[in-house]
Amino acid sequence: MTHFFIAHGLPLLFVVVMLESFGIPLPGETALIAFGVLASQGHHSIVTVIVLAAAGAIIGDNLGYWLIGRLGGRALFDRWRWLNRYADRFLPAAERIMHRHGGKTVFFGRFVAILRFTAAWVAGLGRMEWWKFLFWNAAGGIAWATTVGLVSYYAGKAAADAIQRYGIFAAGAAAALFVLGWIGFRLVSRRLEERL
């Protein structure tokens, strides 16, 4: 299985990140982390991994903005009763937040799990100007892909070096530090989400 991801995985990374950004619940961020670690082992270029993840994020969000938010709009939510109840309860508040803090929401939404794909929909539903959405979406997608890609790249490189120099126990310590750092990153992301 690892051989498949080494030989043919980069297009898969792009597709998974793009589909997750569009709104299909796939592990886009996990895929980026995995490919960052593979890049640290010399199987891929970290620059290529970051560029493909950022491109997938930007394209997927724009598809969600146009197809679900702008073209589908409220009519899409009115089609199913359970979805309509959800829309009536949450969309007015989300649209108010988008009007007040649209650019920040789109940018920082890239770092928060659920907002990663719903911010694009709400921006489209709230009629946020496309050029403004595109700017903040591209900035967020590039920042997200660069941050997550480089963290996983350097954490993977540190773990490989630790195993080579100090054995498996040092690798366990490096992995524990990575997990603690990741938990800290997620806590900061949640606090940002609560402020929005």
N, C-alpha and C positions, 0 to 999 in steps of 0.2 A: 504493500500500500504506500509506503514512504517513497518507493521508487516512482510510482505514478505521480505523486505531488512534486517530486524533483524534476521529472522529465516533462510533464504536461500540465503542471498545476497553475502556472501564472494566469492563463485565460480563465481558469476556474476561480481564482481569487477575484479577478475583475467581475465575473458574473455573480458570484455570491455577494460581494459588497454592493453591487448595483441593485440586485433584487431585494436585498435587505433594506437598502435606502429607499427603494420604491414602496416597500410596505409588506413584503413577504417575510415572515419571521424565520430568518436564516442566521447562522452565526458569523456574520461578516467581520466583527471585531476579533473573534476567535481565529478566523482564517488569517487575518492580518498578523496576529501574534504568531501563529504557526509559521507563516512565511517569513516573518522577521527572524525567527529562530533558525529556520533553514538557511536564510541569507547569512546569518552569523557563522554557519558551518561551511560557507563557501559554495552552496548549491545555487544560489541566485544572487543577483546584485540587489543590495538594499535600496538603491535608487529606483530600480525597476519596480520593486515591490511597492514602494511608497507612491510612485507615479500611477501605477495601475489601481491601487486602492483609492487614491484621491480621485482619479478619473471615474471609477465605478461609483463612488459616493456622489460626486457632482452630477453625473448623468442620471443615476437612480433618483436622486432628489428632484431633479428637473422633470423627470417623467411623472413622479408623484404630484408635483406642483401643477403640471398641465393636465394630466389625464384624470387624476382624482379630484384635485382642488379646483382647477379652473373649468375644465370641460365637463367633468362629472357633477361637481358642485353638490348642492343640497339635494338635487334630484336623485343622486346616487344613494344618499342616506335615506331618502324617503321610500326607496324600493322595498326594504325589509323592515318590518315593524320593530324587531329587536335592535337593529342598528339605528332606527329613527329615534327610539327612546334614548339611546346613548348620545346621539347627536343633539337632541333637545336639551339634555342635561349638561353636557360638557362643551359643546361647540361655542355657545355664546361667550363663556368665560375665556375660552382659548382665543377666540377672535378679538376680544378686548385686549388680552395680553399682546397679541400680535400687532394690534394697532398702536399700542403704547411702546412696546419693546421689540418690534419686529426683527430688526437686524441682529440684536443681541440674542434673541430667542433662536433664530436660525443658526447663528454662529455657535453658541454654546450648546444648542440642542444636539449637535453632532457628537458631543461627549457624553450624552445621557441616553441610556438604552431605549426607552420608549419614544423620547423626543427625536431620536435619530431619524425616524421616518415620518412621524406624525407632524413635525414642524413644517415640512414641505407641504403637506396636505392643507394644513390650517392657513399657511401663507397664501396658497392658491384660493382657498375658500374665502379668506378675508380680503381678497383682491389686492394683496401687496404687489407693488409694481415689480414686473419681472426683472428689470435690470438691477433693482435694489436686492431682490431675492438672490439673483445670480451672483452678485458681488459677495454678499455675506455667506451664501452657501459655498462658493468656491473657497473663500478664506477659511471657513470652518472645515471643509473637506480636506484641504491641504494641511491645515494645522493638525487635525485629527490623525490623518495618515502618517504625517511626519512624526508626531509625538509617540503614537502607539507603535509605529514601525521601528523607530530608533530605540525606544525602551526595550522592546522585545529583542531587537538585534544585539544591543549591548548586554542585556541580561543573559541571552543565549550564549554569547561569546564568553562572558564571565563564568558561566556554569561549565562550559567546555574546558576553559583554561583551568578552572579549579579541579575538575576531574583529572586532568592530565598532571597537574602539579601535586595535588594533595589527596587525591583519591575520592571515593564516593561520599565520604562524610562531609567533605568541604562542598561537594556539589549539592548535598542536602541543605547545608547552611545557605548556599547561594540561592537555591530554590525558595527557601523560607523567606529570605530577604526580598526576593522578587514578589512573592505572594503578599508580604506585608506592605511593600511599596504599592502594589496594585490595589490592595484594600484601601490604602490611604488616598490613592487617586480617585477611587470610586466614591469615597466619603466626601471628598471635595466636590466631585461632580454632583452628588445628591444635594449638597448645600447650595450649590449654584442653581439647581433645579428648583429648590424650595423658594429661593429669592425671586425667581422669575414667576 
